[in-house]
Amino acid sequence: MKKPRIYIESSGCTRRKLEIAKFYKYFKLNGYKMTNQAGRADYNFLATCAFKEEENSLSRVKLLNRHKGRMLVYGCLPDIPPSKYKACDHIEHLSPKHINDIDKYFPNIKLFFKDIEDPN
């Protein structure tokens, strides 16, 4: 069975970067293969910041969404007013307050996100 490939990108605050470290561990422990090319990924995962880098985050969402892989936007961007996020509202998203719901987005999860130790 082929391991699914995932591309992870993060823009924004220190908190998102700490969470990304946990996401890397989560995906590796669940059998996902990391790739550094969004175009080769089965899943594109973008951690965003709407406070410091809203425009950059929106442009990265639009760019990554052009690739064939399934897209998931994480972070504060999905929590901004829907009128600003409208161009991306059809993309799957997950806000930090629902971080443990990540298990619902990915098949064949054996080790749940809540059970992974925080890197900090």
C-alpha positions in Angstrom: 0.0 0.0 0.0 1.3 3.4 -1.0 1.9 5.9 1.8 0.0 9.1 1.2 2.2 12.1 0.7 1.6 15.4 2.6 3.0 18.9 2.1 3.0 21.1 5.1 3.5 24.9 5.0 3.3 27.4 7.8 3.0 31.2 7.8 2.6 33.2 10.8 3.1 33.3 14.5 5.2 31.2 16.9 2.2 29.3 18.1 1.4 28.0 14.6 5.0 26.9 14.3 4.9 25.0 17.5 1.7 23.3 16.4 3.3 22.4 13.0 6.0 20.5 14.9 3.3 18.4 16.5 1.5 18.0 13.1 4.7 16.7 11.6 5.0 14.1 14.3 1.3 13.2 14.0 1.5 12.6 10.3 4.8 10.6 10.5 3.4 8.4 13.3 0.3 7.7 11.2 2.3 6.6 8.2 2.2 9.7 6.0 5.2 10.5 3.9 6.4 14.2 3.9 7.1 15.9 0.7 8.6 19.4 0.0 6.6 19.8 -3.2 3.0 20.7 -3.0 2.4 19.5 -6.5 3.4 15.9 -5.6 1.3 15.8 -2.4 -1.9 13.9 -1.9 -2.7 16.4 0.9 -1.7 20.0 1.2 -1.8 21.4 4.7 -1.4 25.1 5.3 -1.1 26.6 8.8 -2.1 30.3 8.5 -2.0 33.5 10.5 -4.7 36.1 10.0 -3.3 38.5 12.6 0.2 39.2 11.2 0.0 37.8 7.7 -3.6 37.7 6.5 -2.9 38.8 2.9 0.1 36.4 2.6 -1.9 33.6 4.0 -4.8 34.2 1.6 -2.4 34.3 -1.4 -0.8 31.0 -0.2 -4.2 29.3 0.1 -5.1 30.3 -3.5 -1.7 29.2 -4.8 -1.7 25.8 -3.1 -5.3 25.2 -4.0 -4.2 25.0 -7.6 -2.5 21.6 -6.9 -4.2 18.3 -7.2 -3.9 17.3 -3.6 -6.7 17.7 -1.1 -6.3 21.0 0.7 -6.8 21.7 4.4 -6.3 25.3 5.8 -5.5 25.4 9.5 -5.0 28.4 11.8 -6.8 31.7 12.4 -7.5 32.4 8.7 -10.7 30.4 8.7 -11.9 32.5 11.7 -11.7 35.8 10.0 -14.9 37.5 8.6 -16.4 35.3 5.9 -16.5 38.2 3.4 -12.7 38.3 3.4 -12.3 34.5 3.2 -15.0 34.1 0.6 -12.6 33.1 -2.2 -11.5 30.2 -0.1 -14.7 29.2 1.6 -15.0 26.0 -0.5 -11.7 24.7 0.9 -11.7 22.5 4.0 -10.5 24.3 7.0 -9.8 23.8 10.7 -9.5 26.5 13.4 -7.2 26.2 16.4 -10.1 25.9 18.8 -11.0 22.6 17.0 -7.4 21.3 16.6 -8.3 17.8 17.8 -10.8 17.4 15.0 -7.9 16.9 12.6 -8.4 13.2 12.9 -11.7 13.5 10.9 -9.8 14.8 7.8 -7.4 12.1 7.3 -8.1 8.4 6.7 -6.5 5.4 8.6 -5.5 7.4 11.7 -4.2 5.1 14.4 -2.7 7.6 16.8 -5.0 10.5 17.6 -3.7 14.0 17.6 -4.8 14.6 21.2 -2.5 11.7 22.2 0.6 13.2 20.7 2.9 15.0 23.2 3.3 18.7 22.6 6.8 19.7 21.5 7.1 22.6 23.9 
